């Protein structure tokens, strides 16, 4: 593999990242793939209490990792629900049907998500 040459590193701050509202969810896009040749995308999602994510879906090529940083995030799959707590990581490989929600009626939830390759601004990000 050829050496790319000197490239800069980049520090992202949440307050400087691109902020998108999707219904009640707030998404902070840190890396949109533009600095990594679309090899990885990174974002934080904030879920208010009793908030559901997108409909059940799957990705043909994207691995996704969800690291819960606040509260509880419920991951729904055809095999059942799994509650991930703060400090836990959910890994979703390509073709795994899934969605997520905040099951708490009173507490917000938040997770840091990576997508490889970067999933761009698909339906969730419009």
Backbone torsions as a table, in degrees:
resi	resn	phi	psi	omega
1	UNK	NA	128.3	-178.6
2	UNK	-69.7	147.5	176.9
3	UNK	-71.0	133.1	-178.4
4	UNK	-75.7	-17.4	-176.2
5	UNK	92.2	177.4	-178.1
6	UNK	-63.6	125.8	175.1
7	UNK	-130.9	147.2	-179.1
8	UNK	-79.1	154.7	169.7
9	UNK	-89.3	164.2	-177.8
10	UNK	-136.8	129.6	175.6
11	UNK	-101.4	129.9	178.3
12	UNK	-108.9	140.2	171.8
13	UNK	-115.4	139.9	-177.4
14	UNK	-54.8	-42.9	-177.0
15	UNK	-68.2	-17.5	179.1
16	UNK	-101.1	-4.5	-177.0
17	UNK	-79.2	164.7	176.8
18	UNK	-70.8	128.1	-177.4
19	UNK	-109.6	127.1	-179.4
20	UNK	-127.8	135.7	173.8
21	UNK	-102.6	128.5	176.1
22	UNK	-124.0	100.0	-172.3
23	UNK	58.6	-132.0	179.4
24	UNK	-81.0	-9.6	-179.0
25	UNK	-80.8	148.4	172.4
26	UNK	-118.1	129.2	-179.1
27	UNK	-115.8	130.6	174.6
28	UNK	-111.1	111.5	-179.3
29	UNK	-89.5	116.6	178.3
30	UNK	-89.5	-58.7	-179.6
31	UNK	-120.5	118.3	-178.9
32	UNK	-98.0	12.5	-179.5
33	UNK	93.8	-10.4	-175.7
34	UNK	-70.5	-22.3	178.6
35	UNK	-99.1	-3.6	-174.5
36	UNK	-127.0	22.0	-175.9
37	UNK	51.7	37.1	179.6
38	UNK	62.2	21.1	178.9
39	UNK	-75.9	-27.2	179.5
40	UNK	-150.1	145.7	171.4
41	UNK	-124.3	146.2	-178.0
42	UNK	-137.0	136.4	179.1
43	UNK	-154.9	161.9	171.9
44	UNK	-114.7	136.7	176.3
45	UNK	-117.9	131.8	174.9
46	UNK	-106.3	128.0	-179.4
47	UNK	-116.6	114.0	174.4
48	UNK	-62.2	167.3	177.8
49	UNK	-53.9	143.6	175.6
50	UNK	55.4	41.3	180.0
51	UNK	-108.9	133.8	175.2
52	UNK	-100.2	149.5	176.0
53	UNK	-85.6	-150.7	-178.0
54	UNK	-70.7	167.8	173.4
55	UNK	-61.0	162.0	175.8
56	UNK	-51.3	135.6	-176.8
57	UNK	-156.5	173.5	175.2
58	UNK	-146.3	163.2	-179.7
59	UNK	-120.8	133.3	-177.7
60	UNK	-67.9	-39.7	-173.2
61	UNK	-121.3	-10.6	-168.9
62	UNK	-94.9	127.4	165.2
63	UNK	-86.6	137.6	176.5
64	UNK	-126.2	141.3	173.4
65	UNK	-124.4	134.4	-178.9
66	UNK	-122.2	112.9	178.4
67	UNK	-105.3	114.7	-176.5
68	UNK	-76.3	122.6	-178.4
69	UNK	-107.3	-12.8	178.7
70	UNK	-157.0	133.7	173.9
71	UNK	73.9	-149.2	-179.3
72	UNK	-127.0	135.9	174.6
73	UNK	-118.7	126.0	178.4
74	UNK	-93.6	120.7	176.0
75	UNK	-98.9	126.0	-178.5
76	UNK	-106.6	132.4	178.3
77	UNK	-136.9	167.7	175.3
78	UNK	-60.1	-21.8	179.9
79	UNK	-86.5	-4.8	-179.7
80	UNK	128.8	-178.2	-178.2
81	UNK	-96.8	146.3	175.3
82	UNK	-131.8	125.0	176.7
83	UNK	-93.9	121.0	176.9
84	UNK	-102.1	129.3	-178.2
85	UNK	-96.5	166.9	175.3
86	UNK	-49.5	130.8	-180.0
87	UNK	90.5	-1.2	179.2
88	UNK	-106.3	153.6	-175.9
89	UNK	-119.4	130.2	173.4
90	UNK	-107.2	128.3	178.2
91	UNK	-108.6	128.0	-179.1
92	UNK	-121.7	105.4	-179.6
93	UNK	-76.8	168.5	176.8
94	UNK	-54.2	143.6	176.3
95	UNK	73.8	3.7	176.2
96	UNK	-84.6	120.4	-178.9
97	UNK	-74.7	132.2	-174.5
98	UNK	-162.2	165.5	164.3
99	UNK	-158.2	-178.0	-178.2
100	UNK	-145.3	162.0	179.0
101	UNK	-159.0	162.2	170.3
102	UNK	-99.5	110.4	-176.1
103	UNK	-78.7	-12.9	-177.1
104	UNK	-74.4	138.2	176.0
105	UNK	-83.2	-14.2	-173.1
106	UNK	-127.0	-23.2	-173.6
107	UNK	-110.4	138.0	174.4
108	UNK	-72.0	162.6	175.7
109	UNK	-131.3	156.0	-179.3
110	UNK	-149.9	142.8	173.8
111	UNK	-143.4	153.2	174.3
112	UNK	-99.7	131.3	-174.5
113	UNK	-124.0	139.9	170.4
114	UNK	-119.2	150.2	176.5
115	UNK	-135.1	126.1	176.6
116	UNK	-126.2	124.4	-11.2
117	UNK	-66.9	172.7	179.7
118	UNK	-55.1	135.4	-178.6
119	UNK	-88.7	0.2	177.2
120	UNK	65.0	-152.3	-177.5
121	UNK	-106.8	68.8	179.5
122	UNK	-73.2	-163.1	-175.3
123	UNK	-55.8	-35.8	-179.9
124	UNK	-65.2	-28.1	-170.9
125	UNK	-100.7	7.1	-179.8
126	UNK	-85.1	NA	NA
